[in-house]
Amino acid sequence: MPKKVFVSGCFDLLHSGHVAFFEEAATHGDLYVGVGSDRTINDLKGRRTINGERERLYMISSLRFVKEAWINQGSGLLDFEDELRRLKPDIFFVNEDGYTPDKKRLCDELGVELIVSKRVPVAGLPPRSTTELRSECRIPYRLDLAGGWLDQPYVSKHWPGPVLTISIEPDLEFNDRSGMSSSTRRKAIELWHTDIPEGDPHLLARTLFCLENPPGTTYVSGSQDAIGIVFPGLNRLDYPSGDYWPEKITPVHDPEVLDFIEEHLWFITLPPRAGDFNVLDQTNITVEGARALAEAADGVWEALLKRDISAFGRFYRVSFEAQVAMFPLMKSAVVSETIDHYRNQALGWKLAGAGGGGYLALVSEKPVENAIKIRIRRRRTV
């Protein structure tokens, strides 16, 4: 009797990459497909699908590789859990960027083999992804490498210091509420549509920051989000005491430094933070904490300029520990479990953004299995 093979995903803008994925999965047995609902995708990605759930289900069910397909009834990254438990497949087949520790834990619990595809295109056909097909919008995401929270006056008033950001190409559509400045990016898309325009980046970043934080805004977002999206490469933002805007922005476009970061940074997907999550519900912001965060960010900066992987990992980890000491809700039980799982594979780790979920970014000398790689946006050349 053929094995039961299960896959799950959005499968919006159905393309040859999806078909190749189904074909590869079907080599292991009879293929069953769980299709993400419109509601789930809107919650995870913060946008509507191009094709509705019934249309996507119709197209997928018509493929000769698929034995049966349905719309998942759950929500979040594990929207397929009830269907998986009922189906009791032998194999759960996922793309490399679809792997998450929660999926692995669920498979281990149910005795299901988890197989990760390497996304090899069919001979003669180009590699395809939905993000690539939506690539008319090239506005980047941003990641704070160290010092995050010092862009908030209620932290920097205790001790000023730097925030380090990198601008990340949108090769992957990162989940919403996951620390990649997706809300600021949506404002940038509203403002500029497809890409960051030419012009003074300081003025462009201020324009984006003001659009996201109009007069009367109760909780002002940190300016590192707007700056990290607009300014390419690696940037050091030095915040004075109690100010929303840095007094100095130091860019780094050295390809050896940017290549070094790309080579040693690995992303692990976690569930997005809950919609009602508020990291400010529990804080312990002190002079000692803000100073530790600033000093750790200085350490990361020096390590990157010297391309010192050991120091990068050490100060990167210390930066996260300083954040958690002041904002303990950043580190949930799932985050702690994931850190423990990768502790022996990484030199350092921290969450993207304000925590509570999203992406765990690891610093490692060696490749991390099933982790996501990022590409830093480089300065435009004439």
Secondary structure as UniProt FT lines:
FT   STRAND          4..9
FT   HELIX           16..26
FT   TURN            27..28
FT   STRAND          30..35
FT   HELIX           38..45
FT   HELIX           53..61
FT   TURN            64..65
FT   STRAND          66..71
FT   HELIX           76..78
FT   TURN            79..80
FT   HELIX           81..87
FT   STRAND          91..95
FT   HELIX           96..98
FT   HELIX           101..110
FT   STRAND          113..117
FT   TURN            123..124
FT   HELIX           130..133
FT   TURN            134..136
FT   STRAND          141..146
FT   TURN            148..151
FT   HELIX           153..156
FT   TURN            157..158
FT   STRAND          161..168
FT   TURN            170..171
FT   TURN            176..177
FT   HELIX           182..192
FT   TURN            193..194
FT   HELIX           201..212
FT   TURN            215..216
FT   HELIX           223..230
FT   STRAND          234..239
FT   TURN            241..242
FT   STRAND          248..252
FT   HELIX           255..264
FT   STRAND          265..269
FT   TURN            275..276
FT   HELIX           279..281
FT   HELIX           287..306
FT   HELIX           309..326
FT   HELIX           328..330
FT   HELIX           333..342
FT   TURN            343..345
FT   STRAND          348..351
FT   TURN            353..354
FT   STRAND          359..363
FT   TURN            369..370
//
